[in-house]
Amino acid sequence: MKAEGSAGTASAPAGAIGSSWRRGFKRLLGRDYSLAYFMIAPSLLVLLGLIGFPFARAILLSLQSQPIGGEGQFIGLANYSALLKDPVWWLALRNTLAYTFFGVGLKTIVGLAFALILHQELKGRTILRALLFIPWSVPIVVDAFVWRWIYGDLNGILNFVLYKLHVISQYVLWTSDPKIVLWAIIAVVVWQGTPFYMMNFLAGLQSIPEEQYEAARIDGASTFQTFVHVTLPGLQSVLIVVTLLSTIWTSNELQFVYILSAGGPAHMSEIFPTLAFFTSIPGRELGLGAAVALSFFPLLASLIVLAGRFMLRGAEA
């Protein structure tokens, strides 16, 4: 009886805590909180079906030796161990980080510069906005093939123009030179993605009250001070969303590298999406390819969380 009494006494605080937590949960969500489960259930099922299940399947696949058309065999972390010993994987990691960092950074700077220019009272700025938005509106595959022609080693228009203007003395192998191939692709990524930044920054600029700029002028603030203390804080929420989305999109882009260089020469433009593709499909190793794709996920998720917390902390301040 004494033991039973002790157990009952010990369970009482736990029950009280649970009851208090449920009351707080109800107070937070309102009296109709139970209805919320039914309202969000369809969306949750869609997310589980389109995201959760494929992600779990990819994790399981990465733990197997699974050739195309063959039977899979569970091998644990052997695929990940093989990747860590593969110099191509480390090269792809370096390239992916550089590709994402410089691509997102340059798109942010150039997009903001164009947005500030187009925010001014210029003649024909509506037409100019439409023209500058064309690279984003055209499908990425089309953009990539256009730039493949522009970068052509022998008949590319870029080499022809630069040679005629005496800027270069001989044709440049834009997508065949290991030293410049990644930078040539990053330039295309920036060209294609800048309009997305520009239009979002332009919308953000138009939402900043003009009174703030008038107050800055009255206080004698310079153009740079106005930009730092009025424009950038007003664009912070837009900057957070656009930067995080672009980081995800840029790091997962396959088309530009695949069409322009196929990861070459000598894997000098290889990034994780192309390495995963060539390992899985031409290489016929689905398990190893899944491991390549998932190996970058923890780092990408960490970067997004850290960047989001840093920028949101600044917004709250």
Phi and psi in degrees as a GROMACS rama.xvg file:
@    title "Ramachandran Plot"
@    xaxis  label "Phi"
@    yaxis  label "Psi"
@TYPE xy
-66.0686  -40.1856  LYS-2
-64.1197  -40.7435  ALA-3
-64.8441  -39.3793  GLU-4
-63.705  -39.1151  GLY-5
-65.2288  -41.467  SER-6
-64.0174  -41.4248  ALA-7
-63.5677  -39.0761  GLY-8
-66.0187  -38.6645  THR-9
-68.6559  -34.0734  ALA-10
-79.0289  -17.1471  SER-11
-61.9271  -48.4486  ALA-12
-60.7151  -38.0342  PRO-13
-62.8384  -42.3087  ALA-14
-64.7967  -38.3633  GLY-15
-65.5858  -39.8899  ALA-16
-64.4117  -43.1431  ILE-17
-63.0928  -41.9856  GLY-18
-64.9204  -40.0971  SER-19
-64.7147  -40.0537  SER-20
-64.0246  -40.1195  TRP-21
-67.0605  -39.1374  ARG-22
-64.6845  -41.7509  ARG-23
-64.3388  -36.8033  GLY-24
-66.1121  -41.956  PHE-25
-65.1521  -41.092  LYS-26
-65.3889  -34.9249  ARG-27
-69.8506  -43.042  LEU-28
-92.3459  -13.5362  LEU-29
96.1951  171.902  GLY-30
-70.4933  -20.7108  ARG-31
-96.9121  29.2527  ASP-32
-63.0854  -33.0128  TYR-33
-65.1614  -29.5061  SER-34
-68.2629  -25.4906  LEU-35
-62.2589  -35.1492  ALA-36
-59.8401  -41.6795  TYR-37
-70.9383  -32.1162  PHE-38
-72.3836  -37.2136  MET-39
-93.2722  -6.97025  ILE-40
-57.8091  -44.2517  ALA-41
-59.9709  -42.0573  PRO-42
-65.4058  -39.7029  SER-43
-64.5102  -39.4011  LEU-44
-64.2005  -40.5617  LEU-45
-63.881  -44.1248  VAL-46
-63.0714  -41.3633  LEU-47
-65.3684  -39.1095  LEU-48
-72.6337  -39.0566  GLY-49
-92.9585  -22.3796  LEU-50
-120.744  -52.6368  ILE-51
-62.0697  -49.8846  GLY-52
-65.7236  -47.9611  PHE-53
-61.1019  -36.066  PRO-54
-66.6931  -44.4445  PHE-55
-64.5439  -37.3887  ALA-56
-65.8154  -37.4733  ARG-57
-66.9504  -38.7399  ALA-58
-62.651  -45.5079  ILE-59
-62.982  -39.6914  LEU-60
-65.7775  -35.2608  LEU-61
-68.8314  -15.1582  SER-62
-96.0695  10.799  LEU-63
-125.401  158.314  GLN-64
-95.9552  102.053  SER-65
-125.785  91.2619  GLN-66
-73.8805  155.485  PRO-67
-64.5471  127.36  ILE-68
80.3428  -1.27661  GLY-69
-109.031  179.312  GLY-70
-91.8502  133.95  GLU-71
-75.6994  147.323  GLY-72
-129.611  127.709  GLN-73
-69.8901  126.282  PHE-74
-128.933  9.80876  ILE-75
68.494  -132.569  GLY-76
-93.0509  17.9131  LEU-77
-61.8679  -36.3587  ALA-78
-63.579  -43.4132  ASN-79
-67.1928  -37.9768  TYR-80
-63.0696  -40.2142  SER-81
-65.7006  -36.7615  ALA-82
-65.4694  -41.532  LEU-83
-64.9125  -21.9693  LEU-84
-94.4339  -3.14839  LYS-85
-94.1006  118.026  ASP-86
-63.6446  -25.5728  PRO-87
-66.7668  -37.0328  VAL-88
-64.3111  -42.2574  TRP-89
-66.2319  -36.1018  TRP-90
-66.7892  -40.2574  LEU-91
-65.0058  -36.2905  ALA-92
-62.2727  -47.4407  LEU-93
-61.6967  -44.2805  ARG-94
-65.0795  -40.7593  ASN-95
-64.8385  -41.9944  THR-96
-63.7718  -45.0494  LEU-97
-66.1814  -42.7371  ALA-98
-59.649  -44.0847  TYR-99
-74.2827  -46.6193  THR-100
-63.1958  -52.5291  PHE-101
-72.3163  -34.8431  PHE-102
-63.0855  -50.2169  GLY-103
-67.3188  -42.7907  VAL-104
-62.5228  -46.2508  GLY-105
-69.216  -36.8314  LEU-106
-63.0108  -37.4774  LYS-107
-65.1014  -47.7811  THR-108
-66.2729  -50.0663  ILE-109
-67.1347  -41.086  VAL-110
-62.8878  -40.4314  GLY-111
-67.0973  -39.1125  LEU-112
-62.4445  -45.8878  ALA-113
-65.2151  -38.3458  PHE-114
-63.6268  -41.4192  ALA-115
-64.7443  -37.2497  LEU-116
-67.8555  -46.8296  ILE-117
-73.1389  -13.9999  LEU-118
-77.1055  -15.1079  HIS-119
-79.1813  164.626  GLN-120
-78.3748  93.8164  GLU-121
-117.891  145.694  LEU-122
-72.0083  132.831  LYS-123
71.3578  23.2024  GLY-124
-68.582  -26.2561  ARG-125
-64.541  -43.9263  THR-126
-65.9573  -40.3546  ILE-127
-62.9602  -40.1253  LEU-128
-61.1949  -43.7983  ARG-129
-63.244  -41.5668  ALA-130
-65.8729  -40.9115  LEU-131
-71.292  -18.6978  LEU-132
-85.7398  -9.35896  PHE-133
-57.8204  -46.0644  ILE-134
-55.8581  -34.4746  PRO-135
-76.9479  -32.5508  TRP-136
-77.428  -23.3922  SER-137
-79.0786  139.877  VAL-138
-54.8564  144.262  PRO-139
-59.9403  -38.0031  ILE-140
-62.1646  -40.8602  VAL-141
-64.5644  -45.6977  VAL-142
-55.8452  -44.4293  ASP-143
-64.2098  -41.4772  ALA-144
-70.6164  -33.571  PHE-145
-62.4597  -44.8649  VAL-146
-72.4794  -25.0531  TRP-147
-63.5522  -38.6083  ARG-148
-71.1271  -41.323  TRP-149
-61.9908  -40.6971  ILE-150
-83.4586  2.35828  TYR-151
-48.4294  136.655  GLY-152
-65.9034  -42.0622  ASP-153
-104.48  -38.9992  LEU-154
-120.381  20.2308  ASN-155
-72.7441  141.516  GLY-156
-68.6505  -30.0788  ILE-157
-66.5781  -47.1334  LEU-158
-62.2785  -40.3805  ASN-159
-61.6909  -47.4287  PHE-160
-66.1188  -47.3932  VAL-161
-63.7599  -35.821  LEU-162
-69.4123  -41.7468  TYR-163
-66.351  -31.4226  LYS-164
-85.573  2.59762  LEU-165
61.8447  28.4984  HIS-166
-77.9017  -35.4422  VAL-167
-123.728  150.74  ILE-168
-94.4413  -17.1997  SER-169
-149.746  159.276  GLN-170
-64.4556  141.507  TYR-171
-96.4557  135.414  VAL-172
-88.8319  81.636  LEU-173
-59.3023  -41.7892  TRP-174
-108.926  9.86633  THR-175
-118.981  -10.917  SER-176
-90.1985  118.044  ASP-177
-58.5391  -24.1503  PRO-178
-78.8507  -26.2821  LYS-179
-121.795  -5.83554  ILE-180
-60.4343  -43.5536  VAL-181
-66.0708  -38.3029  LEU-182
-69.0025  -34.7128  TRP-183
-64.058  -38.9318  ALA-184
-71.1768  -39.8852  ILE-185
-59.8149  -38.0979  ILE-186
-60.3216  -39.8351  ALA-187
-67.823  -40.6608  VAL-188
-60.2333  -42.9135  VAL-189
-65.5056  -43.8268  VAL-190
-59.3967  -42.4671  TRP-191
-76.0131  -34.9366  GLN-192
-93.9394  -14.7191  GLY-193
-59.36  -40.935  THR-194
-57.3778  -33.4434  PRO-195
-62.0923  -45.0139  PHE-196
-63.5803  -45.7829  TYR-197
-57.9261  -47.519  MET-198
-67.5993  -38.5109  MET-199
-69.1078  -41.5414  ASN-200
-66.166  -37.3694  PHE-201
-64.4309  -41.0799  LEU-202
-63.9942  -39.4367  ALA-203
-65.4153  -38.8798  GLY-204
-63.3158  -38.0768  LEU-205
-70.9284  -17.2437  GLN-206
-90.0239  -8.46996  SER-207
-78.4088  124.315  ILE-208
-60.036  136.903  PRO-209
-64.7339  -24.5042  GLU-210
-60.832  -32.22  GLU-211
-66.1807  -38.9886  GLN-212
-68.8656  -37.9419  TYR-213
-64.7595  -40.3774  GLU-214
-64.4667  -38.0492  ALA-215
-65.7247  -39.907  ALA-216
-66.143  -39.0534  ARG-217
-64.186  -37.0011  ILE-218
-76.498  -2.82828  ASP-219
81.6172  22.154  GLY-220
-71.829  141.167  ALA-221
-75.8444  173.133  SER-222
-61.1944  -42.3138  THR-223
-66.3298  -42.243  PHE-224
-64.2655  -38.9174  GLN-225
-63.5224  -40.3672  THR-226
-63.1874  -43.7992  PHE-227
-72.5456  -41.4414  VAL-228
-98.7332  -13.3311  HIS-229
-118.927  -54.2993  VAL-230
-69.1148  -52.243  THR-231
-61.8242  -46.0196  LEU-232
-60.5492  -34.4435  PRO-233
-70.0942  -24.0139  GLY-234
-97.7763  2.30153  LEU-235
-61.7383  -43.5817  GLN-236
-65.0188  -39.8365  SER-237
-65.1869  -41.4782  VAL-238
-61.9024  -38.9552  LEU-239
-61.3683  -52.1517  ILE-240
-65.6856  -47.2671  VAL-241
-65.1138  -41.9483  VAL-242
-65.5134  -44.2306  THR-243
-66.3816  -42.6916  LEU-244
-63.1328  -44.5463  LEU-245
-66.4575  -34.3683  SER-246
-61.0607  -43.744  THR-247
-65.3833  -47.8485  ILE-248
-65.717  -45.2144  TRP-249
-64.9315  -43.6941  THR-250
-68.3956  -19.0297  SER-251
-105.624  4.31164  ASN-252
-70.6908  132.176  GLU-253
-108.537  -31.885  LEU-254
-64.2905  -47.4514  GLN-255
-62.6419  -50.4421  PHE-256
-65.5782  -42.1329  VAL-257
-62.8058  -43.3424  TYR-258
-80.8955  -38.4431  ILE-259
-80.5006  -38.6454  LEU-260
-138.513  -11.2901  SER-261
56.0026  30.0602  ALA-262
85.3287  -7.24453  GLY-263
-93.4264  -171.808  GLY-264
-77.7769  145.474  PRO-265
55.2201  37.7842  ALA-266
63.7629  18.3148  HIS-267
-74.4672  -13.3672  MET-268
-119.675  16.8702  SER-269
-70.8154  129.599  GLU-270
-123.479  170.053  ILE-271
-58.5786  -43.3549  PHE-272
-59.2142  -43.0432  PRO-273
-71.8431  -37.3711  THR-274
-63.9123  -40.729  LEU-275
-64.6388  -40.9079  ALA-276
-64.9226  -51.1713  PHE-277
-66.52  -30.1724  PHE-278
-73.0579  -38.6822  THR-279
-80.0079  -48.3193  SER-280
-91.5095  -69.4224  ILE-281
-62.9345  -36.0798  PRO-282
-78.5357  -13.3273  GLY-283
61.7914  26.7721  ARG-284
-119.29  88.3376  GLU-285
-65.9531  -38.8796  LEU-286
-64.5795  -46.741  GLY-287
-67.1759  -36.8753  LEU-288
-64.2099  -40.1982  GLY-289
-64.2104  -37.2536  ALA-290
-64.1981  -38.2762  ALA-291
-61.9719  -46.3026  VAL-292
-63.7046  -40.2934  ALA-293
-80.1042  -19.5261  LEU-294
-66.0467  -26.25  SER-295
-89.5477  -12.5025  PHE-296
-62.0335  -46.6135  PHE-297
-59.9755  -40.9921  PRO-298
-67.6514  -42.8578  LEU-299
-63.3694  -44.2632  LEU-300
-63.1254  -40.3573  ALA-301
-64.0861  -43.1634  SER-302
-62.022  -41.466  LEU-303
-66.6519  -43.4646  ILE-304
-64.5215  -44.6875  VAL-305
-65.108  -44.472  LEU-306
-64.4713  -41.3675  ALA-307
-63.3224  -43.7837  GLY-308
-65.0807  -40.2249  ARG-309
-63.054  -46.8551  PHE-310
-73.2296  -35.0829  MET-311
-69.7769  -32.3625  LEU-312
-64.518  -39.5846  ARG-313
-67.2169  -35.5952  GLY-314
-67.2182  -39.1926  ALA-315
-68.3504  -32.8108  GLU-316
